[in-house]
């Protein structure tokens, strides 16, 4: 299947193929791959207790395709038989647990989840790891009536990795009457985490005051170090009601580009600087804008493709490409009127 696919066009195509085949076609496909697997594994001489990585590619490839077929058929017995031959991985444990889950055999699913978690601890699994096992374990515990255990697992994971995702996972196992209490505890916990985690979670939960406090307390360099995917969304949310904090973020967004010398993005950096100037002005923080101007002039005056347009922003003569459509239209209309003498 993938043997003659030099460019990888058919990579993982079996995952789509098993959905397209009818029962008879899937059976024929399984028979073909099983034959290839048996032929590949028959030439291998190993001592026993091997991991999947100890086998040659031909064995690993066909075993992987067979697993996709077994998942599509919900064929647990065949999947277990294959694992006996080539060893089980954390991902295999997740797959088997999910099949049991679909068959409403939660206790069996939980056994395989625990096995997968143990495997994760004992070895390194480059492309056979499973990050979904902890979530799956909580689901099984909850279904088995062990709600307290599910909640404690979610809380421990949130404390270890506070984020909007672990927050959502935690709240799945919190009753309505306790949501406010555990929300406050989660916010208290995240305040000891990284600044990106604070920003994303406070945005999700609309804790604007706490978010503003964190931004005000942060150094400019700390904000500049955060990905624009995180900070730009925060700036947009804060523009209307918290202009000074939004301005500080736009400042960081602009300086992040300039300091990285990404000249092809200087236009975006200038747009951020322009927004920072307007928002600093709205919030009576002119000193912050002047401090930014001083920093740029001192440290980046040799960036000729940037500094000229930046100075135009300082003087209020914005480069045309930074003006809004409305501003450009108004200027062109005024020019047309002056040309016609009206």
C-alpha positions as CSV (number, residue, x, y, z in Angstrom):
1,X,0.0,0.0,0.0
2,X,2.5,2.6,1.1
3,X,5.5,0.6,-0.2
4,X,5.5,2.3,-3.6
5,X,4.3,5.7,-2.4
6,X,7.6,7.7,-2.7
7,X,5.9,11.0,-2.1
8,X,3.6,10.0,0.8
9,X,0.4,10.8,-1.0
10,X,-1.2,7.6,0.5
11,X,0.1,8.1,4.0
12,X,-2.5,6.9,6.5
13,X,-5.0,6.3,3.6
14,X,-6.2,3.2,5.3
15,X,-8.1,5.3,7.8
16,X,-10.2,6.7,5.1
17,X,-10.4,3.5,3.2
18,X,-11.9,1.4,6.0
19,X,-14.8,4.0,6.1
20,X,-15.4,3.7,2.4
21,X,-15.4,-0.1,2.1
22,X,-18.5,-2.3,2.7
23,X,-18.4,-5.3,4.9
24,X,-17.2,-7.7,2.2
25,X,-14.6,-5.2,0.9
26,X,-13.3,-4.6,4.4
27,X,-12.9,-8.4,4.9
28,X,-11.0,-8.8,1.7
29,X,-8.8,-5.9,2.6
30,X,-8.1,-7.4,6.0
31,X,-7.2,-10.7,4.5
32,X,-4.7,-9.1,2.1
33,X,-3.0,-7.1,4.8
34,X,-3.0,-10.1,7.2
35,X,-1.2,-12.1,4.5
36,X,1.4,-9.4,4.1
37,X,1.9,-9.1,7.9
38,X,2.3,-12.9,8.3
39,X,4.9,-13.0,5.5
40,X,6.8,-10.0,7.1
41,X,6.8,-11.3,10.6
42,X,7.8,-14.9,9.6
43,X,11.2,-13.7,8.7
44,X,11.9,-12.0,12.0
45,X,13.8,-13.8,14.8
46,X,13.5,-12.0,18.1
47,X,14.0,-13.1,21.7
48,X,10.6,-12.2,23.1
49,X,9.2,-9.3,25.1
50,X,9.9,-7.0,22.2
51,X,8.4,-3.6,21.6
52,X,6.8,-2.6,18.3
53,X,10.0,-0.6,17.5
54,X,12.1,-3.7,17.5
55,X,10.4,-5.0,14.4
56,X,11.3,-4.1,10.8
57,X,9.2,-1.5,9.0
58,X,7.3,-4.1,7.0
59,X,6.0,-5.6,10.2
60,X,5.2,-2.3,11.8
61,X,3.4,-0.9,8.7
62,X,1.1,-3.9,8.2
63,X,0.4,-4.2,12.0
64,X,-0.6,-0.5,12.0
65,X,-3.0,-1.1,9.1
66,X,-4.5,-4.1,10.7
67,X,-5.1,-2.1,13.9
68,X,-7.1,0.5,11.8
69,X,-9.2,-2.4,10.4
70,X,-9.8,-3.8,13.9
71,X,-10.9,-0.4,15.2
72,X,-13.3,0.0,12.3
73,X,-14.8,-3.5,13.0
74,X,-14.7,-3.1,16.8
75,X,-12.8,-6.4,16.7
76,X,-11.3,-6.6,20.2
77,X,-10.2,-10.2,20.0
78,X,-8.2,-9.7,16.8
79,X,-6.6,-6.5,18.2
80,X,-5.6,-8.3,21.4
81,X,-4.2,-11.2,19.4
82,X,-2.0,-8.8,17.4
83,X,-0.7,-7.1,20.6
84,X,0.4,-10.5,21.9
85,X,2.5,-10.9,18.8
86,X,4.1,-7.5,18.5
87,X,3.5,-6.0,21.9
88,X,1.1,-3.3,23.2
89,X,1.7,0.4,23.3
90,X,-0.1,3.2,25.1
91,X,-1.9,4.1,21.9
92,X,-3.0,0.4,21.6
93,X,-4.3,0.6,25.1
94,X,-6.3,3.7,24.2
95,X,-7.7,2.1,21.1
96,X,-8.8,-1.1,22.9
97,X,-10.3,1.0,25.8
98,X,-12.3,3.0,23.3
99,X,-13.7,-0.1,21.7
100,X,-14.7,-1.4,25.1
101,X,-16.2,2.0,25.8
102,X,-18.3,1.8,22.7
103,X,-19.5,-1.6,23.7
104,X,-20.4,-0.1,27.1
105,X,-17.9,-2.2,29.0
106,X,-16.5,0.5,31.1
107,X,-14.7,-1.7,33.6
108,X,-12.8,-3.5,30.9
109,X,-12.0,-0.1,29.3
110,X,-10.6,1.2,32.6
111,X,-8.3,-1.8,32.9
112,X,-6.7,-1.0,29.5
113,X,-6.5,2.7,30.3
114,X,-4.6,1.9,33.5
115,X,-2.3,-0.5,31.5
116,X,-1.6,2.3,29.0
117,X,-0.8,4.8,31.8
118,X,1.6,2.3,33.3
119,X,3.3,1.8,29.9
120,X,3.7,5.6,29.6
121,X,5.7,5.6,32.9
122,X,8.0,2.7,32.0
123,X,9.3,3.7,28.6
124,X,9.5,6.3,25.9
125,X,6.9,6.0,23.1
126,X,7.9,8.4,20.2
127,X,4.8,8.0,18.0
128,X,2.8,5.5,20.1
129,X,2.2,7.7,23.2
130,X,-1.4,8.7,24.2
131,X,-2.2,12.0,25.7
132,X,-5.9,11.1,25.9
133,X,-5.6,8.3,28.5
134,X,-6.0,10.5,31.6
135,X,-9.2,12.0,30.1
136,X,-10.5,8.6,29.1
137,X,-9.8,7.3,32.6
138,X,-11.9,10.1,34.2
139,X,-14.7,9.3,31.8
140,X,-14.7,5.6,32.8
141,X,-14.5,6.4,36.5
142,X,-17.4,8.7,36.1
143,X,-19.5,6.1,34.3
144,X,-18.6,3.6,37.0
145,X,-19.9,5.9,39.7
146,X,-16.5,6.9,41.0
147,X,-17.1,10.6,40.5
148,X,-14.9,11.7,43.4
149,X,-11.9,9.9,41.9
150,X,-12.6,11.5,38.5
151,X,-12.8,14.9,40.0
152,X,-9.6,14.5,42.0
153,X,-7.8,13.3,38.9
154,X,-9.0,16.4,37.0
155,X,-8.0,18.8,39.8
156,X,-4.5,17.2,40.0
157,X,-4.0,17.6,36.3
158,X,-5.2,21.2,36.4
159,X,-2.7,22.0,39.2
160,X,0.1,20.4,37.2
161,X,-0.8,22.0,33.9
162,X,-3.2,24.9,34.4
163,X,-4.8,26.0,31.1
164,X,-8.1,26.6,29.5
165,X,-8.2,23.0,28.4
166,X,-7.6,21.5,31.9
167,X,-10.0,24.0,33.3
168,X,-12.8,22.7,31.0
169,X,-11.9,19.2,32.0
170,X,-12.1,20.1,35.7
171,X,-15.5,21.7,35.3
172,X,-16.9,18.6,33.8
173,X,-16.7,16.9,37.2
174,X,-17.9,19.9,39.3
175,X,-21.5,20.1,40.4
176,X,-23.5,23.3,39.6
177,X,-23.6,24.3,43.2
178,X,-19.8,24.0,43.6
179,X,-18.8,25.7,40.3
180,X,-18.2,29.1,41.8
181,X,-16.0,27.7,44.6
182,X,-13.9,25.6,42.2
183,X,-13.7,28.4,39.7
184,X,-12.2,30.7,42.3
185,X,-9.8,28.0,43.4
186,X,-8.8,27.5,39.7
187,X,-8.1,31.2,39.2
188,X,-6.1,31.3,42.4
189,X,-4.0,28.3,41.2
190,X,-3.4,29.7,37.7
191,X,-2.0,33.0,39.2
192,X,1.0,30.9,40.1
193,X,1.4,29.6,36.6
194,X,2.9,31.2,33.5
195,X,1.7,34.5,32.0
196,X,0.3,32.8,28.8
197,X,-1.7,30.4,31.0
198,X,-3.1,33.4,33.0
199,X,-4.0,35.3,29.9
200,X,-5.8,32.4,28.1
201,X,-7.7,31.2,31.2
202,X,-8.8,34.7,32.2
203,X,-10.0,35.4,28.7
204,X,-12.0,32.2,28.7
205,X,-13.6,32.9,32.0
206,X,-13.9,36.7,31.4
207,X,-11.9,37.6,34.5
208,X,-11.0,41.0,33.0
209,X,-9.8,42.7,36.2
210,X,-7.4,39.9,37.1
211,X,-6.2,39.8,33.5
212,X,-5.5,43.5,33.6
213,X,-3.7,43.2,36.9
214,X,-1.4,40.5,35.4
215,X,-0.7,42.6,32.3
216,X,0.1,45.7,34.3
217,X,2.4,43.7,36.6
218,X,4.2,42.1,33.6
219,X,7.5,43.5,32.2
220,X,7.4,44.5,28.5
221,X,9.9,41.7,27.7
222,X,7.6,39.1,29.3
223,X,4.7,40.1,27.0
224,X,7.0,40.2,24.0
225,X,8.0,36.6,24.6
226,X,4.4,35.3,24.3
227,X,3.1,34.1,21.0
228,X,0.9,36.6,19.1
229,X,-1.8,34.0,18.9
230,X,-2.4,34.5,22.6
231,X,-1.7,38.2,23.1
232,X,-3.4,39.6,20.0
233,X,-6.8,38.0,21.0
234,X,-6.3,39.5,24.5
235,X,-5.6,43.0,23.1
236,X,-8.7,42.9,20.9
237,X,-10.9,41.9,23.8
238,X,-9.5,44.6,26.1
239,X,-9.5,47.5,23.6
240,X,-13.0,48.9,24.4
241,X,-13.0,48.8,28.3
242,X,-9.3,48.5,29.2
243,X,-7.4,50.6,26.6
244,X,-4.1,51.1,28.6
245,X,-3.7,47.3,29.0
246,X,-4.6,46.7,25.4
247,X,-2.0,49.4,24.4
248,X,0.7,47.6,26.4
249,X,0.0,44.4,24.6
250,X,0.0,46.1,21.2
251,X,3.3,47.6,22.1
252,X,4.7,44.1,22.9
253,X,3.3,42.7,19.6
254,X,5.0,45.4,17.6
255,X,8.3,45.2,19.5
256,X,8.3,41.4,19.2
257,X,8.4,41.8,15.4
258,X,10.9,44.6,15.4
259,X,13.3,42.9,17.8
260,X,13.2,39.7,15.7
261,X,14.2,41.7,12.6
262,X,11.3,40.3,10.6
263,X,11.3,43.0,8.0
264,X,8.5,41.4,5.9
265,X,6.2,41.9,8.9
266,X,7.2,45.5,9.7
267,X,3.8,46.7,8.2
268,X,2.0,44.6,10.9
269,X,4.4,45.9,13.6
270,X,3.6,49.5,12.5
271,X,-0.1,48.7,12.7
272,X,0.4,47.5,16.3
273,X,2.3,50.6,17.1
274,X,-0.4,52.8,15.7
275,X,-3.0,51.1,17.8
276,X,-0.8,51.4,20.9
277,X,-0.5,55.1,20.3
278,X,-4.3,55.6,19.9
279,X,-5.1,53.6,23.0
280,X,-2.4,55.2,25.1
281,X,-3.9,58.6,24.1
282,X,-7.4,57.4,25.0
283,X,-6.3,56.3,28.4
284,X,-4.2,59.4,29.2
285,X,-1.0,57.4,29.2
286,X,1.1,59.6,26.9
287,X,4.2,59.0,28.9
288,X,4.0,55.3,28.0
289,X,3.8,56.2,24.3
290,X,6.8,58.6,24.6
291,X,8.7,55.9,26.4
292,X,8.1,53.5,23.5
293,X,9.2,56.2,21.0
294,X,12.4,56.7,22.9
295,X,13.1,53.0,23.0
296,X,12.5,52.5,19.3
297,X,14.7,55.6,18.4
298,X,17.5,54.4,20.6
299,X,17.6,50.7,19.7
300,X,16.2,50.4,16.2
301,X,17.1,53.6,14.3
302,X,19.2,51.5,11.8
303,X,16.1,49.5,10.7
304,X,15.6,51.8,7.7
305,X,12.6,49.9,6.3
306,X,10.8,50.5,9.6
307,X,12.0,53.7,11.3
308,X,10.8,56.1,8.6
309,X,7.2,55.0,8.7
310,X,7.4,54.8,12.5
311,X,8.4,58.4,12.6
312,X,5.4,59.3,10.5
313,X,3.2,57.6,13.1
314,X,4.9,59.7,15.8
315,X,4.1,62.8,13.8
316,X,0.6,61.8,13.1
317,X,1.3,61.3,9.4
318,X,0.3,57.7,9.1
319,X,1.5,55.7,6.1
320,X,-1.5,55.3,3.8
321,X,-1.5,51.5,4.0
322,X,-2.1,51.8,7.8
323,X,-5.2,54.0,7.4
324,X,-8.6,52.5,7.5
325,X,-10.7,52.1,4.4
326,X,-12.9,54.9,5.7
327,X,-10.0,57.3,6.2
328,X,-8.6,56.5,2.7
329,X,-12.0,57.0,1.1
330,X,-12.5,60.4,2.9
331,X,-9.0,61.7,1.7
332,X,-9.6,60.6,-1.9
333,X,-13.1,62.3,-1.8
334,X,-11.6,65.5,-0.5
335,X,-8.9,65.4,-3.2
336,X,-11.4,64.9,-5.9
337,X,-13.5,67.9,-4.6
338,X,-10.4,70.1,-4.5
339,X,-9.4,69.1,-8.0
340,X,-12.8,70.0,-9.4
341,X,-12.8,73.3,-7.5
342,X,-16.0,72.5,-5.6
